[in-house]
């Protein structure tokens, strides 16, 4: 019986291509030809994307800012000052003797909670 070699036959034209030379060099130096370019792209991408992310968050910060209490209540310089205790008593003790309980209208098919 004939003994077959484990080395594949490659024609002279195919062995001189860039891909064939890269594959043979890759077998000898895998980190230098694959790992180092890969790590360079990952680390370089981090440095490139950091300013883009910073722009995104700066834009968000310009849009969303902390409001003062007067801005929150919608009071300008011409508006009256609001006292929480005064508003509570004004609304709570307005008309305690004359009120009516009303049910909320339910959506069709929604249980109304009555037995």
Secondary structure, DSSP 4 states (H G I P E B T S, - for coil): -PPPPSSPP--HHHHTSHHHHHHHHHHH-HIIIIIHHHHHHHHHHHHHHHHHHHHHHHHHHHHS-PPPHHHHHT--SSSPP--HHHHHHHHHTS-SSS----PPPPPTT---S--
